[in-house]
Structure formats: structure tokens, C-alpha cells
Amino acid sequence: MGKAVNRQAELDFFACVKQFHGAEILSTTVSGDVSFCEITMDITFQNDYRVKMAQVAVRRWKDDKIVNERFYYNKA
């Protein structure tokens, strides 16, 4: 996936969001060219389903740019 595809995926996700109640970064770390970020989010979707989610983002970097990104989710 390229930058344009990734951006469109983010836009599509937020189009499904009715209300964003908040988020909290719980932890971050960097190891070599890989960074990790643990976050919780409280979201109500357009279908009125409210969920608290836990997410871990794993990013690989090259020349100060993200070259790979993967998200892991769990309902909190």
C-alpha cells in the first residue's frame, strides 16, 4: 500500500465515526527502525454502536518516513 491508499483507508474509517469521545496514548517505544504506540479510543460509529478499543501501532521507518505500518486492535 502506498501513501494515497493508506490515507484513503483513514478517511474511510473516520467517515464511519459518528462521535469521537477521546483517546489516550498509554505507551510508546522505539527499537532500531521500529516504533510501537499503544492507544485506547472511545468511539461511536454511524450505526450508534459505541466501542472502547485498544490499538497497538507498529511502524517501520526508513529515512525518517514510515515505510510499513500495521495496526492490532482489541475491544477494551
N, C-alpha and C positions, 0 to 999 in steps of 0.2 A: 504494500500500500504506500502510496505517496502522500505528500503533504495535502494535496487537494482532496483526496479520498478520505483522509483522516479528519480533515476539517468538516467535510460534509457529514461524516458519521457523528461528530459532536453536535452539529447543527440539528440533525435529525433527532438525536437524543433529547436535546433541550426543547425541541418542538413538542415533545410528548409530555413535558413538565408543565403542570398547571400552577404549582406553587413550590418554591424552594424555601424550606423553613430554616435551613442552616447547615453548616458543615464544620468539622473540626479536624485539623491535622494532628494526629496522635504521635507520629514519629517519622523521622526521615534519616536516611543514612546514605553514604556513598562508599563504594568499594571499587577502586580502579575506575573502569569506564562504565560502571553500572550504578544507578541510583534507585532507591526504594522510597516510597512515600505511602504511609498508612493514613487513611482518612475515613471519617464517618460522615454520612449525609442523611438528611431528613427531607424527603421529597413527597409531594402529592402529584400523581400523574393526572392526565386529562380525564381518565375514567374514574376519578376521585379515589383511587387506591393510594393510600399513604403508606410509605415504607421507610424504615431506617436501614440504611445499607452500610456495610463496611467494605472498603475497597483498598486494595494494595496495587499501586502502580509500579511497574518495573521498567526502567528506561535504560537503554544502552546509548552511549554518547560517542561521537567522533567529531573532532574539530569544533567543539562547543555546540554541536547540534544533535538533536535526538535522531538516531538512525533506526531505532526499533523501540516500540512501546507496547506493553501488554498489561491488561487490567485483570485483576482477580476480585470477584465480588462474593459477598455473603450477606444475607439479611441479618442485621444486628438484632 
